[in-house]
């Protein structure tokens, strides 16, 4: 059984590169733009974390319309000239079910599907379709062997009211996560 937690991810300002198309293709292209920008403009990802955002549900959106954002915390060295390469946005954060993945970033699609379809319901939660699925990537793919790459897969969640109505402890546990986070 994978290690699963419900966490609160704080809002943050992000620089992002967006690509469209099937996620395996669009994510690689977006990260190519993002990493190229970081290197050419001599920026560093704040906290050395990359945030991958799947903005659409591949079960209901045509593959060619899927949007993927490769994001990093907005560097303190950001200037207006950077807007020619990437854009800025505010990530709103919120409650997410998190599970750790160690292995090739190429396998993240399967991990996301399993977390969304199996782990979220098992926790008495439902996938919040109004927020993006997020991966927090901690390894530079060019510098880390695929078997050692580390990412947290984060599915936006909210309580499943049918279960909460039957099981008050689920509502209390979910509220405790939000309270600890200061939300």
C-alpha positions in Angstrom: 0.0 0.0 0.0 1.5 3.4 -1.0 2.1 6.1 1.6 -0.9 8.4 1.3 -1.7 11.6 3.1 -4.1 14.5 2.8 -2.2 17.7 2.9 -2.9 21.4 2.4 -0.7 23.0 -0.3 -0.3 26.8 0.2 -1.1 29.2 -2.5 2.0 30.4 -4.4 3.1 32.6 -7.4 4.4 30.5 -10.2 6.1 31.0 -13.6 4.8 28.5 -16.1 5.1 27.2 -19.7 1.9 25.8 -21.2 1.6 23.2 -23.9 -1.4 21.3 -25.3 -1.8 17.8 -26.5 -1.6 14.3 -25.0 0.0 14.6 -21.6 3.1 12.5 -22.3 3.9 14.8 -25.2 2.7 18.2 -23.8 4.4 17.6 -20.4 7.8 16.8 -22.0 7.5 19.9 -24.3 6.5 22.2 -21.5 9.4 21.0 -19.3 11.7 21.5 -22.2 10.6 25.2 -22.5 10.8 25.7 -18.7 14.2 24.2 -18.2 15.6 26.0 -21.2 14.2 29.3 -19.8 15.7 28.7 -16.4 19.1 27.9 -17.9 19.2 30.7 -20.5 18.0 33.4 -18.1 20.2 32.0 -15.2 17.3 31.5 -12.8 16.9 28.7 -10.2 13.7 27.0 -9.3 12.8 28.2 -5.8 13.3 25.2 -3.5 14.4 23.2 -6.5 10.8 22.0 -7.0 9.0 21.8 -10.3 5.2 21.7 -10.3 3.5 19.9 -13.1 -0.1 20.7 -13.6 -2.6 18.7 -15.6 -5.4 21.1 -16.2 -7.9 18.8 -18.0 -9.4 15.4 -17.4 -8.1 13.1 -20.2 -11.3 10.9 -19.7 -13.5 13.8 -20.9 -11.2 16.1 -22.9 -9.9 15.2 -26.4 -6.2 14.5 -26.3 -5.3 17.4 -28.6 -7.0 19.8 -26.2 -5.3 18.7 -22.9 -3.4 21.5 -21.3 -0.3 21.0 -19.2 1.7 23.6 -17.3 5.3 23.1 -16.3 5.8 25.5 -13.3 8.4 26.8 -10.8 8.1 29.3 -8.0 8.6 32.8 -9.6 12.3 33.4 -9.3 13.4 36.5 -7.3 15.5 37.4 -10.4 12.4 37.7 -12.6 12.3 40.7 -14.9 9.8 41.9 -17.6 12.0 40.3 -20.3 11.2 36.9 -18.9 7.6 37.3 -20.1 8.8 36.6 -23.6 9.5 33.0 -22.5 7.0 32.1 -19.7 4.0 33.5 -18.0 3.0 34.1 -14.4 0.0 32.8 -12.4 -1.3 32.4 -8.9 -1.8 28.8 -7.8 -4.6 28.8 -5.3 -3.6 25.6 -3.4 -6.0 23.7 -1.2 -6.5 20.1 0.1 -4.7 17.4 -1.9 -4.2 13.7 -1.5 -0.5 13.1 -1.8 1.4 9.9 -2.6 5.1 9.6 -3.2 6.5 8.2 -6.5 10.1 7.0 -6.8 10.9 6.0 -10.3 10.8 7.3 -13.9 8.8 10.5 -14.4 7.5 8.7 -17.5 5.4 6.5 -15.2 3.6 9.4 -13.6 0.5 9.1 -15.7 -0.1 5.6 -14.3 0.5 6.8 -10.8 -1.9 9.7 -11.2 -4.6 7.5 -12.6 -4.2 5.0 -9.7 -4.2 7.8 -7.1 -7.3 9.5 -8.7 -9.3 6.3 -9.3 -8.3 4.1 -6.4 -6.6 6.0 -3.5 -8.9 9.0 -3.4 -12.1 7.0 -3.0 -10.4 4.6 -0.5 -9.8 7.7 1.7 -13.5 8.7 1.6 -12.8 11.6 -0.6 -13.7 12.7 -4.1 -11.5 14.3 -6.8 -12.2 18.1 -7.0 -12.4 18.6 -10.8 -12.2 22.4 -10.4 -8.5 22.3 -9.5 -5.5 20.9 -11.4 -3.8 17.6 -10.6 -0.3 18.4 -9.5 3.0 16.7 -9.4 5.8 18.1 -7.3 9.0 17.0 -9.0 12.2 17.0 -6.9 14.7 15.6 -9.4 16.3 17.0 -12.5 15.6 14.4 -15.2 18.9 15.0 -17.0 20.9 14.6 -13.7 19.0 11.8 -12.1 18.7 8.2 -13.3 15.0 7.4 -14.0 14.9 4.8 -11.2 15.8 7.5 -8.7 13.5 10.3 -9.8 11.2 11.5 -7.0 7.8 13.2 -7.3 4.8 13.7 -5.1 1.5 13.1 -7.0 -1.2 15.3 -5.6 -4.9 14.9 -6.4 -7.2 17.8 -5.4 -9.8 16.5 -3.1 -12.9 17.4 -1.1 -14.9 15.3 1.3 -17.4 12.8 -0.1 -20.6 14.1 1.5 -22.3 10.6 1.4 -19.5 9.1 3.4 -19.1 12.1 5.7 -22.8 12.0 6.5 -22.3 8.4 7.7 -18.9 8.8 9.3 -18.3 12.0 11.2 -14.7 11.0 11.8 -13.9 11.6 8.1 -15.2 15.2 8.3 -13.2 15.8 11.5 -10.0 14.4 10.0 -10.5 16.6 6.8 -11.1 19.7 8.9 -8.0 19.0 11.0 -5.8 19.0 7.9 -7.2 22.3 6.9 -6.9 23.7 10.4 -3.2 22.6 10.7 -2.5 24.3 7.4 -4.0 27.6 8.5 -6.7 27.5 5.7 
